[in-house]
Amino acid sequence: MTKWKAAKLTDKIMDTQSSQLSRGAPLENNTYTPGFCFTSPQFSVTNHRCFHRRKVSPVAPEMKMPIDFYQLPGSAPCRAVALTAAAVGVEMNFKEVALMKGDHLKPEFLKMNPQHTIPTIDDNGFYLWESRAIMGYLADQYGKNDTLYPKDPKKRAIVNQKLYFDACTLYKAFADCYYPIFFAKEAKNPAKVSSVDAALTFLDKFLEGQDYVAGKSMTLADLSIVATVSTIEIVGHDIKAHKNIARWYAKIKSEAPKYEEYNGAGVKVFKALIDEMMKK
């Protein structure tokens, strides 16, 4: 279209607009800004350029189902995943797995997780287990920023180091010491108790002069370790002697989203379970 024809069309549209206004006719779905733009469902004229407006059918947004989260509320690794989901803001469909009834050995569960362990997630057909792997996935996939799990290689390495410390030193020392007592009725082993104390001493040292275990703000490492520390505390192991841990523990309790709902209540479920096991 030549500039002359575009100008003539513009004048014609403006004349029509003025005529309708003078007659008091309704101008539904039409707008005109003097000296700048006239818009109708059919045409858009801006600065004397005319474009035909095509109608576009709205596209419905794709609906995404919540993540299925196979867990037990008393499990420290499951609680760490729940705390991460809350911190990220992702919706989880909590599905309790009755281990004593063999839910984890059913074919449909083994299809997802051949190791038949919890926690396990099903994110619309994507299956993942191991709590710290799930935590990292949730933060990377759904986090609004990288605060919980930094993308900077050095910062992330520190978070990973503390996650491995939890899995391979702190939580392992706790499990090695207390699970034989709770589930196999073994006597308390002083050497294993000392291993728990040694792991707590390391953690206390990490927290010297620090508000968080792996950086200047709360990360996945804090959420994983707080689930372990709260479990150690609930079985009666003294953590008050470790002043830095006590200070950090109180801070995370107050800052972690849905702490009481997911971890505070869950650790009480764990205590009720072991109390029941010790009666048998």
N, C-alpha and C positions, 0 to 999 in steps of 0.2 A: 504494500500500500504506500502510495506517494505521500510526502508530507502534506501536500495540498489536500488530498482526499481525507487524510487523517484529521486535518484541521476542520474540514467541512463536516465530517462525521461528529467530531467533538462539538462543533457549534450546534449541530442538529440535536444532539442529546441534551445539550445545555438548554436549548430553546424549549425542548419537550419538558425538561425539568421545571423551567420557569413558568411554562404554560400551565403545568399541573399545579404548581404552587399558587398561581394566580387564581385558578379555579377551585382551590381548596381540595383538589383530588388527593386521595391517599397515595403515599409513596412507599408501599410495603417493600422491605428488603433493599431499598435504594438509599444511598447516602451521597451527599455532595459537600465537599469542603471547598469554599470559594478560593480560587486562585491555585488550588492544588490537585484535588482528586474528586472524580465522580465514580461511584461504584454501584453496580446493579447486579442481579443474579446472572445477567447475560454478558455484561461488558464491564471492563475496568479501564478508565481513562485517566492517566496521570501525566502531567506535563505535556499534554497534547500527543500522547501515544496511546493507541487503542489496542486492547487485547481481548479476544473472545474468551469468556470464562466457562470452562467445562465443569460440569457437575461430577463430583467424585463420590462414590458410595463409601460410607464409613466402614472401616475394617475393625471388627471386634478384636480386642486384645486377647492374646493367648492366655488361657487360664493355666496356672501351674499349681500342682497339688503340693501339699505340705510334705516335708521329708519324713518318711517313716523311720522312727528311732526305736530300735529294739534294745531294751535296757532293763535294769533293776534299780530302783531308787536308792538302795543301800550301797550299791557298788561305787567306790571312789572314782574309778575311770569313767563310769557312766555319768556321775555327777559333774565331772570336769567337762564332759561334752555338753551337758545341759547348760552349765554356766557359760560356755562359749557361745552356744546358740542364743542365749539371752543377751549376751554382750554384743553379738553381731546384729541381733534383731531378726533372726530367721525363724520361721514357724516350724515347729517339730510336732509330729504326730506320735506321742509317746505310746509304745507298745510294750507292755511288761512281758518278760520271758520267764516262765516258770521253770527254772532249771531242775528243781526237784521232780517235776513231772515229765521232764525230758522234752520240753518244747524246742530246745536248741538242737535236738537230734532228729527232728521231723524232716522229711524230704524237702519241703518248701524252704526251711531255714538253711539246710545244707546246700541247697542250690545257690543261695546268696553267699553263704560263708562256709566253705568246707571245713574250716577250723572250729566251727560251731562255738564261737566265743561272743561275748557281749563286752562293750557296745558294738552294734552294727547299724549302719544306716542304709536305706534304700531311697536314693534321691532320683525318683522317676526312672528307675531302671539302672542307676549307677550304684553299685554295691561297694561298701567300704567298711572295714573294721580296723581295730587298734585305735584306742582313744586319741592318742596324740596325732595320729595321721588324720583322723576325722576332724579334730580341732583345727589343724592347719588347712584342711580343705574348706571348712566352713568359713574361715577367715579370708582365704584367698577368693573363694567363689562368691561370697555374699557380703563381705565387709564393705562398709561405706568408705573406709580409708584403711591405711595399713598400720594403724596404731597398735592393734593387738598382735600383729605379726608383720614386722617391718620388711619392706622389700629391699632395703639397703643390705647388701651381703654381710657386712660386719655386724650390724645390729641384729639381723636375723640369726646369724651364727651364735650370738650370745643367748638368744631365746632358745634356740635348738639345744645348745649345751645344757641349759638349765632343765629343759624337758627331758633330756637323756639322763641328767643327774637324778631327776625324780624317778624315772622308770627303772634305772639300773642301780641306783644307790639307795635313795630314801624309801621309795615304796617297796623295793625289794627287801631291804632290811626289815621293814615292818612286817611284810608277808612272811618272810623266813622265820621271824621271831614269834608272831602271834597266831598265824593260821594253824600250825600244828597243835597249839594249845586249844584253840576253839573247835577245830574240826577233827582232831585225832586224839584229843585228851592227853597230850603229852605234857610233861612238867616244864615249867619255865626254864629256859636255858640262859644262864647269866651271860655267856659269851655273846649270844644273839641279842640280848638286851643291850649289851655294850655296843653292838653294831648299830642299833637304832640311835643310841646316844651320840655315837661318832658321826652319823649322817646328819643329825640335828645340829651338831657343833659346826659342821661344814656350812650348813644353811645359815646358821647364825652369823658366821664369818662373812658369807656372801652379802648379808644384809647390813653389815657394819657401815653406818653413814649413808645408807640407801633406803629409799621408801619402797622400792620394788625390787624383785629378784633379778630382773634382766633389762634394766633401762630406767628412763626417767618417767615412765608411765606404766600403767598396768598392761601386761601382755598375757599371751597364752600360758607362759611359764607360771605366772602368779595363780592363774585359775587351776592349772593342773596340780601345783604344789599345795594350794590351800585345801583341795579335796583330800590330799594325803595327810597333811598336818591335822586337819579336823578329825580324821579317822584315827590317827595316832592318839590324839587327845581323848577321844570318846572312850577308848579302851582303858583309860587310866594311866597312860604313860605321861610322866611329868614333862611339860614343855615350858613351864613358867620360869625355870632356871635360865632359859635362853631368852634374854631380854629383847634382843633385836627381833627374834621370831614373834614374840608376844606383841610387840609394837606393830610389826607388819601385819600380823594376823588380824588384829583389831581394825586396821585400815582397810584391808581387803574385804572383810565382812561388811563394812559400811559402804564400800564403793562398787563391788561387783553386782551387776543387775540381777535381781531375783535370787540373791544369795540365800535368804532364809527359805524361800519356796523350794529351791532345787538342792542346795547343799545342807542348809541347817536342818530341814525336815528329813532329808535323805540319810544323814549320818545318824539320826535318831532311829531310823528304820534298821540300820546296820547294827546299832547297839541292841535293839530288841531281838534281832536275829541271833546274835552271839549269846545273849543272856538265855535264850531258849535252848540253844545248842549246849550250853554248859550245864543245863538241868538234866539232860538226857544221860 
